[in-house]
Amino acid sequence: MSSIGLVDEKNKWIYFNANKEKSTESGLYRVRLDGQGLERLTKEPASHSCQVSPGGDYFLDMSTSVDHPSKQDLYRSDGTWIRNVDNSESPALKEYTIGKKELFTIPTEDGYPLPAYWILPPDFDQGKKYPVIFTIYGGPGAPTVSNSYPPPSSLYLAQEGIIVLSVDHRGSGHFGKKGVALMHRSLGKWEMNDLIQAVKWLRQKPFVDSAKIGITGGSYGGYSTCLALTYGADYFTHGIASSSVTDWKLYDSVYTERYMDTPAENKEGYEFGSVMTYAKNLKGVLLLEHGDMDDNVHIQNTIQFIDALMDQDKIFEYMVFPNQRHGFGGKKRENASRRNVDFWLKHLLGR
């Protein structure tokens, strides 16, 4: 169960959102107050986010899948469809051939089928070699892979000839509390273990260019990217890390100590999970980005990482975004998007 939509005491129903059938999909369910009569109300395989009316007579279903962009539909409380309220799919989309998002799993050596997806170029040819970009977050209990429509940026990169891929590690939430518990005192460990196994799996594909394996993410995704280019330097060749945590001693203690305990209690875990520990390993092309007013992941994270890289005489790229907090807006966001696309086209496609 991810959230309770309504407790209808009059009709004796509890409505709730959950990932029951598949961890990559969500839906609305209801069950009697006595625990009997469980029903799934959303029938379409997709990622659903539903709001139940105060009286429990209707619910609004906001859904998306690999086959359709987000839409909103109105239903009666028993799951009977009434009408479409909004649909973001433009008729013009049907005039174009675009890459299709495909869901699958990647096996690990110890038996975890990692949820993953990729978007192959529309004119995909198994006889060619393609670079790959991992889009990543990587935080505990925070999955990226779902039955949902891909963002335009990923579709554009696929259209240009790049395979866009995402994979969720064993602690991302798909394997329940048992999986998330593996992250305790070990942030960074299982993310890298499973990302590296995903790269090993990719290297077995004849159409993958193993010399061009990129990765990108922001916040915890920036942390994952920095680790991938240092700890995982033998596997990842290019990366864009935005607003990154680089050492857990520098981050919010409420979040950090929930997973890592205190530095005094878990000295080895903090050292292992620090990007600075592996600065000497960097050999790929890394772009670091950070807003100078970031009050969530303070810019000192990136500054201290830069200092460690310079001490190791490493070459990297850095872009500071003035007057920006945790995430960029307005013209700064447009600049970051254009700069990042140019980075990938230059380094992965030679343009």
C-alpha positions as a LaTeX table, in Angstrom:
\begin{tabular}{lrrr}
\hline
Residue & $x$ (\AA) & $y$ (\AA) & $z$ (\AA) \\
\hline
Met1 & 0.00 & 0.00 & 0.00 \\
Ser2 & 1.38 & 3.40 & $-0.98$ \\
Ser3 & $-1.47$ & 5.65 & 0.22 \\
Ile4 & $-5.04$ & 5.59 & 1.53 \\
Gly5 & $-7.49$ & 7.39 & $-0.74$ \\
Leu6 & $-10.58$ & 7.31 & 1.49 \\
Val7 & $-12.07$ & 5.54 & 4.48 \\
Asp8 & $-15.78$ & 5.37 & 3.61 \\
Glu9 & $-17.37$ & 4.49 & 6.97 \\
Lys10 & $-20.91$ & 4.85 & 5.59 \\
Asn11 & $-20.50$ & 2.18 & 2.91 \\
Lys12 & $-17.75$ & 0.36 & 4.81 \\
Trp13 & $-14.98$ & 0.60 & 2.18 \\
Ile14 & $-11.31$ & 1.54 & 2.37 \\
Tyr15 & $-9.87$ & 2.86 & $-0.91$ \\
Phe16 & $-6.10$ & 2.72 & $-1.35$ \\
Asn17 & $-3.35$ & 2.96 & $-3.97$ \\
Ala18 & $-0.88$ & 0.08 & $-4.20$ \\
Asn19 & 1.62 & $-1.85$ & $-6.34$ \\
Lys20 & $-0.02$ & $-5.24$ & $-5.94$ \\
Glu21 & 0.40 & $-7.17$ & $-9.20$ \\
Lys22 & 3.70 & $-5.66$ & $-10.35$ \\
Ser23 & 6.21 & $-3.42$ & $-8.61$ \\
Thr24 & 6.45 & $-1.32$ & $-11.80$ \\
Glu25 & 2.70 & $-0.61$ & $-11.89$ \\
Ser26 & 0.23 & 0.97 & $-9.48$ \\
Gly27 & $-3.54$ & 1.01 & $-9.17$ \\
Leu28 & $-6.55$ & 1.84 & $-7.00$ \\
Tyr29 & $-8.10$ & $-0.87$ & $-4.83$ \\
Arg30 & $-10.83$ & $-1.09$ & $-2.25$ \\
Val31 & $-11.50$ & $-3.53$ & 0.56 \\
Arg32 & $-14.23$ & $-3.86$ & 3.18 \\
Leu33 & $-13.51$ & $-2.47$ & 6.64 \\
Asp34 & $-13.50$ & $-6.05$ & 7.93 \\
Gly35 & $-10.74$ & $-6.94$ & 5.42 \\
Gln36 & $-12.98$ & $-8.88$ & 3.04 \\
Gly37 & $-13.91$ & $-8.28$ & $-0.62$ \\
Leu38 & $-10.66$ & $-6.89$ & $-2.06$ \\
Glu39 & $-11.25$ & $-5.35$ & $-5.51$ \\
Arg40 & $-8.97$ & $-3.74$ & $-8.08$ \\
Leu41 & $-10.75$ & $-0.72$ & $-9.56$ \\
Thr42 & $-8.21$ & 0.32 & $-12.21$ \\
Lys43 & $-8.13$ & $-2.34$ & $-14.91$ \\
Glu44 & $-5.61$ & $-0.97$ & $-17.42$ \\
Pro45 & $-1.95$ & $-2.02$ & $-16.89$ \\
Ala46 & $-0.32$ & 1.35 & $-16.18$ \\
Ser47 & 0.91 & 3.64 & $-13.44$ \\
His48 & $-2.23$ & 5.05 & $-11.82$ \\
Ser49 & $-2.57$ & 7.86 & $-9.30$ \\
Cys50 & $-6.16$ & 8.16 & $-8.11$ \\
Gln51 & $-8.14$ & 10.63 & $-6.03$ \\
Val52 & $-11.41$ & 9.44 & $-4.47$ \\
Ser53 & $-14.25$ & 11.94 & $-4.02$ \\
Pro54 & $-15.13$ & 12.85 & $-0.39$ \\
Gly55 & $-18.39$ & 10.88 & $-0.53$ \\
Gly56 & $-16.78$ & 7.87 & $-2.16$ \\
Asp57 & $-19.05$ & 7.96 & $-5.25$ \\
Tyr58 & $-16.33$ & 8.72 & $-7.83$ \\
Phe59 & $-12.61$ & 8.67 & $-8.38$ \\
Leu60 & $-10.32$ & 10.55 & $-10.75$ \\
Asp61 & $-7.69$ & 8.36 & $-12.33$ \\
Met62 & $-4.47$ & 10.00 & $-13.57$ \\
Ser63 & $-2.61$ & 7.33 & $-15.51$ \\
Thr64 & 0.31 & 6.79 & $-17.87$ \\
Ser65 & 1.96 & 3.76 & $-19.46$ \\
Val66 & 4.75 & 2.97 & $-21.91$ \\
Asp67 & 2.13 & 3.27 & $-24.66$ \\
His68 & 0.42 & 6.53 & $-23.74$ \\
Pro69 & 1.29 & 9.87 & $-22.12$ \\
Ser70 & $-0.61$ & 11.01 & $-19.04$ \\
Lys71 & $-4.40$ & 11.18 & $-19.12$ \\
Gln72 & $-7.20$ & 11.68 & $-16.63$ \\
Asp73 & $-10.44$ & 9.68 & $-16.53$ \\
Leu74 & $-13.48$ & 9.89 & $-14.26$ \\
Tyr75 & $-14.93$ & 6.65 & $-12.84$ \\
Arg76 & $-17.70$ & 5.59 & $-10.53$ \\
Ser77 & $-16.54$ & 4.06 & $-7.27$ \\
Asp78 & $-17.17$ & 0.54 & $-8.59$ \\
Gly79 & $-14.70$ & 1.10 & $-11.47$ \\
Thr80 & $-17.25$ & 1.98 & $-14.16$ \\
Trp81 & $-15.76$ & 4.45 & $-16.65$ \\
Ile82 & $-17.67$ & 7.72 & $-17.09$ \\
Arg83 & $-15.57$ & 9.94 & $-19.36$ \\
Asn84 & $-12.13$ & 11.21 & $-20.23$ \\
Val85 & $-11.29$ & 14.49 & $-18.52$ \\
Asp86 & $-7.90$ & 15.27 & $-20.03$ \\
Asn87 & $-5.46$ & 13.64 & $-22.45$ \\
Ser88 & $-1.95$ & 14.95 & $-23.07$ \\
Glu89 & $-1.39$ & 12.78 & $-26.15$ \\
Ser90 & $-1.27$ & 15.03 & $-29.20$ \\
Pro91 & $-2.71$ & 13.67 & $-32.48$ \\
Ala92 & 0.48 & 14.96 & $-34.12$ \\
Leu93 & 2.44 & 12.32 & $-32.18$ \\
Lys94 & 1.05 & 9.63 & $-34.46$ \\
Glu95 & 2.76 & 11.28 & $-37.43$ \\
Tyr96 & 6.22 & 10.47 & $-36.07$ \\
Thr97 & 8.21 & 7.29 & $-35.57$ \\
Ile98 & 9.69 & 7.46 & $-32.09$ \\
Gly99 & 11.56 & 5.06 & $-29.86$ \\
Lys100 & 9.43 & 2.73 & $-27.75$ \\
Lys101 & 10.03 & 2.22 & $-24.05$ \\
Glu102 & 10.37 & $-1.48$ & $-23.24$ \\
Leu103 & 10.22 & $-2.95$ & $-19.73$ \\
Phe104 & 12.27 & $-6.00$ & $-18.76$ \\
Thr105 & 14.54 & $-7.30$ & $-15.99$ \\
Ile106 & 18.31 & $-7.67$ & $-15.77$ \\
Pro107 & 19.57 & $-10.74$ & $-13.85$ \\
Thr108 & 22.21 & $-10.51$ & $-11.13$ \\
Glu109 & 24.73 & $-13.12$ & $-10.09$ \\
Asp110 & 22.90 & $-13.66$ & $-6.77$ \\
Gly111 & 19.36 & $-13.92$ & $-8.10$ \\
Tyr112 & 17.81 & $-10.44$ & $-8.09$ \\
Pro113 & 15.86 & $-9.70$ & $-11.31$ \\
Leu114 & 16.45 & $-5.94$ & $-11.51$ \\
Pro115 & 13.57 & $-3.96$ & $-13.08$ \\
Ala116 & 14.79 & $-2.02$ & $-16.09$ \\
Tyr117 & 13.69 & $-0.28$ & $-19.25$ \\
Trp118 & 15.33 & 1.00 & $-22.37$ \\
Ile119 & 14.37 & 3.17 & $-25.29$ \\
Leu120 & 15.97 & 1.99 & $-28.50$ \\
Pro121 & 16.49 & 4.33 & $-31.48$ \\
Pro122 & 13.47 & 4.24 & $-33.86$ \\
Asp123 & 15.67 & 2.86 & $-36.67$ \\
Phe124 & 17.43 & 0.41 & $-34.37$ \\
Asp125 & 19.74 & $-2.01$ & $-36.21$ \\
Gln126 & 21.35 & $-4.89$ & $-34.29$ \\
Gly127 & 24.25 & $-4.76$ & $-36.71$ \\
Lys128 & 25.29 & $-1.31$ & $-35.48$ \\
Lys129 & 27.00 & $-0.14$ & $-32.28$ \\
Tyr130 & 25.10 & 2.25 & $-30.02$ \\
Pro131 & 26.20 & 4.28 & $-26.99$ \\
Val132 & 24.09 & 3.96 & $-23.82$ \\
Ile133 & 22.98 & 6.52 & $-21.24$ \\
Phe134 & 21.73 & 5.36 & $-17.82$ \\
Thr135 & 19.19 & 7.76 & $-16.30$ \\
Ile136 & 19.34 & 7.17 & $-12.58$ \\
Tyr137 & 18.21 & 8.23 & $-9.12$ \\
Gly138 & 19.24 & 5.33 & $-6.92$ \\
Gly139 & 17.96 & 6.31 & $-3.48$ \\
Pro140 & 16.64 & 3.71 & $-1.03$ \\
Gly141 & 12.96 & 2.96 & $-1.60$ \\
Ala142 & 12.85 & 5.36 & $-4.58$ \\
Pro143 & 12.41 & 3.45 & $-7.86$ \\
Thr144 & 12.86 & 4.95 & $-11.33$ \\
Val145 & 11.52 & 2.12 & $-13.48$ \\
Ser146 & 7.75 & 2.08 & $-14.00$ \\
Asn147 & 5.11 & 1.42 & $-16.61$ \\
Ser148 & 4.94 & 5.08 & $-17.63$ \\
Tyr149 & 5.54 & 7.21 & $-20.69$ \\
Pro150 & 9.15 & 8.33 & $-21.21$ \\
Pro151 & 10.11 & 12.03 & $-20.97$ \\
Pro152 & 10.69 & 13.97 & $-24.21$ \\
Ser153 & 14.41 & 14.35 & $-23.45$ \\
Ser154 & 14.88 & 10.56 & $-23.46$ \\
Leu155 & 12.89 & 10.16 & $-26.67$ \\
Tyr156 & 15.02 & 12.84 & $-28.32$ \\
Leu157 & 18.31 & 11.19 & $-27.33$ \\
Ala158 & 17.02 & 7.84 & $-28.61$ \\
Gln159 & 15.99 & 9.48 & $-31.87$ \\
Glu160 & 19.54 & 10.80 & $-32.24$ \\
Gly161 & 20.99 & 7.29 & $-31.96$ \\
Ile162 & 21.55 & 6.66 & $-28.24$ \\
Ile163 & 20.04 & 3.82 & $-26.17$ \\
Val164 & 18.51 & 5.35 & $-23.03$ \\
Leu165 & 18.31 & 2.89 & $-20.14$ \\
Ser166 & 17.31 & 2.88 & $-16.49$ \\
Val167 & 17.67 & 0.09 & $-13.94$ \\
Asp168 & 16.61 & $-0.06$ & $-10.29$ \\
His169 & 18.91 & $-1.72$ & $-7.77$ \\
Arg170 & 17.77 & $-4.20$ & $-5.14$ \\
Gly171 & 17.25 & $-1.52$ & $-2.49$ \\
Ser172 & 15.11 & 0.78 & $-4.61$ \\
Gly173 & 11.78 & $-0.54$ & $-3.35$ \\
His174 & 10.81 & $-3.26$ & $-5.83$ \\
Phe175 & 11.86 & $-5.98$ & $-3.38$ \\
Gly176 & 10.00 & $-4.59$ & $-0.38$ \\
Lys177 & 11.35 & $-3.91$ & 3.08 \\
Lys178 & 13.88 & $-6.74$ & 2.76 \\
Gly179 & 15.53 & $-5.02$ & $-0.19$ \\
Val180 & 15.52 & $-1.54$ & 1.34 \\
Ala181 & 16.98 & $-2.95$ & 4.57 \\
Leu182 & 20.12 & $-3.93$ & 2.64 \\
Met183 & 20.89 & $-0.21$ & 2.36 \\
His184 & 21.30 & 0.17 & 6.13 \\
Arg185 & 24.82 & 1.46 & 6.91 \\
Ser186 & 25.75 & 0.80 & 3.26 \\
Leu187 & 24.63 & 3.69 & 1.02 \\
Gly188 & 26.50 & 3.39 & $-2.25$ \\
Lys189 & 27.29 & $-0.32$ & $-1.98$ \\
Trp190 & 24.32 & $-2.02$ & $-3.64$ \\
Glu191 & 23.68 & 0.83 & $-6.06$ \\
Met192 & 27.14 & 0.31 & $-7.55$ \\
Asn193 & 27.01 & $-3.47$ & $-7.33$ \\
Asp194 & 23.81 & $-3.64$ & $-9.37$ \\
Leu195 & 24.66 & $-0.84$ & $-11.80$ \\
Ile196 & 27.94 & $-2.57$ & $-12.60$ \\
Gln197 & 26.12 & $-5.87$ & $-13.13$ \\
Ala198 & 23.80 & $-4.04$ & $-15.54$ \\
Val199 & 26.82 & $-2.80$ & $-17.51$ \\
Lys200 & 28.25 & $-6.33$ & $-17.62$ \\
Trp201 & 24.90 & $-7.51$ & $-19.01$ \\
Leu202 & 24.95 & $-4.74$ & $-21.64$ \\
Arg203 & 28.48 & $-5.65$ & $-22.72$ \\
Gln204 & 27.15 & $-9.00$ & $-23.84$ \\
Lys205 & 24.90 & $-7.29$ & $-26.39$ \\
Pro206 & 26.61 & $-7.05$ & $-29.80$ \\
Phe207 & 24.90 & $-3.71$ & $-30.53$ \\
Val208 & 26.24 & $-1.91$ & $-27.42$ \\
Asp209 & 29.35 & 0.30 & $-27.66$ \\
Ser210 & 31.08 & $-0.55$ & $-24.38$ \\
Ala211 & 33.46 & 2.41 & $-24.81$ \\
Lys212 & 30.54 & 4.82 & $-24.51$ \\
Ile213 & 28.48 & 4.04 & $-21.40$ \\
Gly214 & 27.08 & 7.24 & $-19.91$ \\
Ile215 & 25.08 & 7.93 & $-16.76$ \\
Thr216 & 23.21 & 10.96 & $-15.46$ \\
Gly217 & 21.10 & 12.00 & $-12.49$ \\
Gly218 & 20.41 & 14.74 & $-9.99$ \\
Ser219 & 20.53 & 14.86 & $-6.17$ \\
Tyr220 & 20.87 & 11.19 & $-5.13$ \\
Gly221 & 21.13 & 10.51 & $-8.85$ \\
Gly222 & 24.09 & 12.88 & $-8.92$ \\
Tyr223 & 25.65 & 10.91 & $-6.09$ \\
Ser224 & 25.10 & 7.68 & $-8.03$ \\
Thr225 & 26.64 & 9.26 & $-11.12$ \\
Cys226 & 29.74 & 10.50 & $-9.27$ \\
Leu227 & 30.24 & 7.05 & $-7.77$ \\
Ala228 & 29.76 & 5.41 & $-11.17$ \\
Leu229 & 32.53 & 7.55 & $-12.72$ \\
Thr230 & 34.93 & 6.89 & $-9.81$ \\
Tyr231 & 34.14 & 3.65 & $-7.97$ \\
Gly232 & 32.77 & 2.23 & $-11.23$ \\
Ala233 & 35.35 & 3.87 & $-13.50$ \\
Asp234 & 36.06 & 0.59 & $-15.31$ \\
Tyr235 & 32.45 & 0.41 & $-16.44$ \\
Phe236 & 31.11 & 3.96 & $-16.91$ \\
Thr237 & 32.84 & 6.33 & $-19.32$ \\
His238 & 30.77 & 9.56 & $-19.28$ \\
Gly239 & 28.53 & 11.26 & $-16.75$ \\
Ile240 & 26.54 & 14.39 & $-15.88$ \\
Ala241 & 26.05 & 14.76 & $-12.12$ \\
Ser242 & 23.72 & 17.51 & $-10.91$ \\
Ser243 & 23.24 & 18.81 & $-7.33$ \\
Ser244 & 25.13 & 15.80 & $-6.01$ \\
Val245 & 25.68 & 14.48 & $-2.53$ \\
Thr246 & 29.35 & 13.52 & $-2.45$ \\
Asp247 & 29.90 & 12.67 & 1.23 \\
Trp248 & 27.16 & 11.66 & 3.67 \\
Lys249 & 28.78 & 13.68 & 6.47 \\
Leu250 & 27.76 & 16.77 & 4.45 \\
Tyr251 & 24.07 & 15.94 & 4.11 \\
Asp252 & 20.92 & 16.31 & 6.22 \\
Ser253 & 21.38 & 14.20 & 9.36 \\
Val254 & 17.66 & 13.28 & 9.54 \\
Tyr255 & 17.88 & 11.49 & 6.19 \\
Thr256 & 21.47 & 10.28 & 6.45 \\
Glu257 & 21.36 & 8.78 & 9.94 \\
Arg258 & 18.10 & 6.97 & 9.15 \\
Tyr259 & 20.15 & 4.77 & 6.81 \\
Met260 & 23.77 & 5.21 & 7.91 \\
Asp261 & 23.60 & 5.77 & 11.68 \\
Thr262 & 26.09 & 8.38 & 12.90 \\
Pro263 & 29.66 & 8.78 & 11.58 \\
Ala264 & 30.99 & 7.62 & 14.95 \\
Glu265 & 28.88 & 4.45 & 14.80 \\
Asn266 & 29.60 & 3.65 & 11.14 \\
Lys267 & 33.01 & 5.02 & 10.21 \\
Glu268 & 33.66 & 2.36 & 7.56 \\
Gly269 & 30.25 & 2.87 & 5.95 \\
Tyr270 & 30.76 & 6.62 & 5.64 \\
Glu271 & 34.21 & 6.14 & 4.16 \\
Phe272 & 33.00 & 3.53 & 1.66 \\
Gly273 & 30.01 & 5.69 & 0.67 \\
Ser274 & 32.01 & 8.88 & 0.12 \\
Val275 & 32.72 & 9.83 & $-3.49$ \\
Met276 & 35.95 & 11.48 & $-2.30$ \\
Thr277 & 37.31 & 8.05 & $-1.40$ \\
Tyr278 & 37.43 & 7.15 & $-5.11$ \\
Ala279 & 38.39 & 10.51 & $-6.67$ \\
Lys280 & 41.73 & 9.00 & $-7.73$ \\
Asn281 & 39.92 & 6.51 & $-9.99$ \\
Leu282 & 38.25 & 9.00 & $-12.32$ \\
Lys283 & 39.27 & 8.42 & $-15.95$ \\
Gly284 & 36.10 & 9.15 & $-17.90$ \\
Val285 & 34.47 & 12.46 & $-18.87$ \\
Leu286 & 32.50 & 13.99 & $-15.98$ \\
Leu287 & 30.40 & 17.17 & $-15.93$ \\
Leu288 & 29.43 & 18.49 & $-12.47$ \\
Glu289 & 26.55 & 20.95 & $-12.05$ \\
His290 & 25.28 & 22.71 & $-8.93$ \\
Gly291 & 23.17 & 25.71 & $-7.95$ \\
Asp292 & 25.05 & 28.13 & $-5.71$ \\
Met293 & 21.99 & 28.61 & $-3.44$ \\
Asp294 & 21.13 & 24.91 & $-3.04$ \\
Asp295 & 19.80 & 24.58 & 0.51 \\
Asn296 & 19.02 & 20.87 & 0.21 \\
Val297 & 22.30 & 19.43 & $-1.07$ \\
His298 & 24.67 & 22.27 & $-0.23$ \\
Ile299 & 27.17 & 23.23 & $-2.95$ \\
Gln300 & 30.01 & 22.35 & $-0.56$ \\
Asn301 & 29.38 & 18.74 & $-1.65$ \\
Thr302 & 30.49 & 19.51 & $-5.20$ \\
Ile303 & 33.22 & 21.96 & $-4.10$ \\
Gln304 & 34.84 & 19.39 & $-1.81$ \\
Phe305 & 34.66 & 16.79 & $-4.58$ \\
Ile306 & 36.30 & 19.24 & $-6.99$ \\
Asp307 & 39.05 & 19.81 & $-4.42$ \\
Ala308 & 39.62 & 16.05 & $-4.16$ \\
Leu309 & 39.72 & 15.69 & $-7.95$ \\
Met310 & 42.22 & 18.54 & $-8.28$ \\
Asp311 & 44.42 & 16.97 & $-5.62$ \\
Gln312 & 44.52 & 13.89 & $-7.86$ \\
Asp313 & 45.24 & 16.00 & $-10.97$ \\
Lys314 & 42.01 & 14.88 & $-12.62$ \\
Ile315 & 40.35 & 16.66 & $-15.55$ \\
Phe316 & 36.61 & 17.32 & $-15.38$ \\
Glu317 & 33.97 & 19.87 & $-16.34$ \\
Tyr318 & 32.06 & 22.10 & $-13.90$ \\
Met319 & 29.11 & 24.45 & $-14.28$ \\
Val320 & 27.72 & 26.59 & $-11.44$ \\
Phe321 & 24.18 & 27.96 & $-11.79$ \\
Pro322 & 23.86 & 31.39 & $-10.09$ \\
Asn323 & 20.87 & 32.06 & $-7.83$ \\
Gln324 & 19.58 & 28.50 & $-8.21$ \\
Arg325 & 18.55 & 26.12 & $-5.48$ \\
His326 & 18.02 & 22.34 & $-5.62$ \\
Gly327 & 16.93 & 22.17 & $-9.23$ \\
Phe328 & 17.11 & 24.91 & $-11.83$ \\
Gly329 & 14.34 & 27.09 & $-13.23$ \\
Gly330 & 13.62 & 29.53 & $-16.02$ \\
Lys331 & 16.47 & 30.41 & $-18.36$ \\
Lys332 & 18.94 & 28.49 & $-16.19$ \\
Arg333 & 16.92 & 25.31 & $-16.70$ \\
Glu334 & 16.83 & 25.87 & $-20.46$ \\
Asn335 & 20.58 & 26.46 & $-20.45$ \\
Ala336 & 21.21 & 23.26 & $-18.47$ \\
Ser337 & 19.02 & 21.18 & $-20.79$ \\
Arg338 & 20.72 & 22.50 & $-23.92$ \\
Arg339 & 24.18 & 22.10 & $-22.40$ \\
Asn340 & 23.48 & 18.52 & $-21.34$ \\
Val341 & 22.17 & 17.49 & $-24.75$ \\
Asp342 & 25.24 & 19.05 & $-26.37$ \\
Phe343 & 27.45 & 17.11 & $-23.93$ \\
Trp344 & 25.95 & 13.79 & $-25.00$ \\
Leu345 & 25.96 & 14.56 & $-28.71$ \\
Lys346 & 29.59 & 15.67 & $-28.54$ \\
His347 & 31.03 & 12.86 & $-26.43$ \\
Leu348 & 28.86 & 9.92 & $-27.47$ \\
Leu349 & 28.13 & 10.76 & $-31.11$ \\
Gly350 & 31.05 & 13.01 & $-32.03$ \\
Arg351 & 28.88 & 15.93 & $-33.12$ \\
\hline
\end{tabular}
